[in-house]
Amino acid sequence: MASELKLHLADEAATVSGGSSLGQACLAAGLQQGLTLYLNGQLGAGKTTFCRGVLRAFGHEGAVKSPTYTLVEPYELEAHRVYHFDLYRLGDPEELEFMGVRDYFSAQSLSLVEWPERGEGILPAPDLEVELEVPESGRQLRLIARSPQGEWVIDLLQKLLRAS
């Protein structure tokens, strides 16, 4: 099984498409144990744009905004729950305990966490780390598996990409 995957995303449309492909792989892997993705990258790297693609794969058709001020945006989609966290404005990781953050990370849910380092010590370990870098053109996507389930998702994603 693969533990890492790198892709070049030429523009915003490719970033959404990359997120959608990852979302399809997550769905194919099933979410019986839940799945946690950490999204890393500088401001403007495309983390929320990538999340928009993931959410589209799960059936969300509306707008996707960064939950910078609310910290979490829940999406109840068909048979799954997706939680999009943006911890950029989090003052102290303990604030997550007050909002009952552990309840969000459950079976049958996908949690997308932007700025996860701000919740260190409170958040569960990720299954996948998603790194978005901004080279001279486009975006560089790097997926790193941090659990057997994360490896399975990367493996499924590679199969999906080869088939398309």
N, C-alpha and C positions, 0 to 999 in steps of 0.2 A: 504494500500500500504506500501511496505517496504521502510524504509529510510536509511538502512545500511545493508551491506552484507560483510562477511569475508570469504575468501577462502585461502587455502594453495596451493601454486604452487611449485611443487617438484623440477623443474629444468627449464632450458631455454625453452624447448619445451612446458612445461606446462604454462610458462609465455606467450609465443606466443599464445597458445591455449586459455588462459584466455582473452587475448586481442581480439582474434577473436570472442569469445563468446560475449564479451561486444559489439563489432562492430555489430554483428548480432542483438543484442537487440536494439542498436541505430537505425539500419535500420528498424526493426519491429515497433519501436515507431514513425518513420517518422521524418523528419527534417523540417517540415513546419516553425518552429520558429527558426531553428538553434539549435545547442547544443554546450555547452562549457564544456570541461573537464580539470580540473587542475590535473596535475600529480606531486605528492610529493614523495620524497625519497632521500636518500643520493646518492652521486656519486656511480655509479655501482649497484644501486638497481634494475635496469632492466626497467627503464621508456621507453627508446627507443625500447627495445625488446618488451615491452607490446604494444607500438604504432605500431610496425610491424604487430602484430596480428590484431589490429583494422583495419589497412589499408588493410590487406588481405581480411577481411570480406567485405570491400567495393570494392574489385576487383583488388587491386594493386598487381602486381606480381613481380615487380622489387625490387631492394635493397632499404632499408630504412636506411638513415643515420641521425645522430643527426645534426640538423641545428645550431650547436653551433656558427659558425662564421657568418652565413647569417641571423640568428634569426628566419627565417620562411622558410619552404619548402612547397610549394603548390602542391596539387595532384588534378588534374581534372579527376574524375572517373565517368563514365557513367552519372547518373543524379545528382551526388553530388560533392561538393568540400570539400576536407579535408585539413586543414592547420595544420601543425605540427610546433609548436614554441618551441624553446629552448632558454630561456632567461638567461642562466647561465652567459654569458659574458656581459650582458647588464650593462652599466655603470650608467645610470640614466633612470628612467621610462619615462621621457620626450622624450627620443630618439624614443619611440614607436609612439608618436604623429607625429614626422617628417617622419616616414615611412608609415603613414596613417593606423595605426593598426585598427582603428574602422571599416574600410571597410571590413576587413576580417571576422568580427563577424556579419554575415548576415543570413537571412533565407536561407534554403537549404544548409547550410555549417556546418561542424563539425570542431571545433577547439580544438586541443590537445595542452595543454600548460605545458611544463616542466619549473620548477623554477618560478612559477607564482608570488611568493612574490616579485620578482625583478621588476614586472610591476605594483605593488600595486598603486591604485589611478587612473590608466589609463585603466586597463583591466576591462571588464564586469565581474560581479559575475558569478561563475560557476554554472552549473546545477548539475554536479557531481564532487566530489573530489575523486581521485584515489590515495591511499597511498600504497606504496610498502616498506616493511620493510625486512631486512635481518636477520632472526633468525639464529640459528646454521646450519640449512639445508634448502635449497630452499628459497622461498619468501613468505611473508605473504601479501596478497592483502586485502585491506579494501576499499570498495566503500561507500561513504557518499552522499546521495541526498541533494542538496541545493535548489531544486526547485521542483514544481509538475512534470515537465517533467523528472527530475532526478529520482524521485520516480517511475515514470512509467517505465523508463529504467531498474531500479533495479528489479522491479516486473517482467518484461518481461525476464530478464536474469535468474531469479530464475526459471521461467517456462521452459526456454530453458534447463537449467541444469538438472531439474527433468526429462525432456523428453529424455535426452541423456543417 
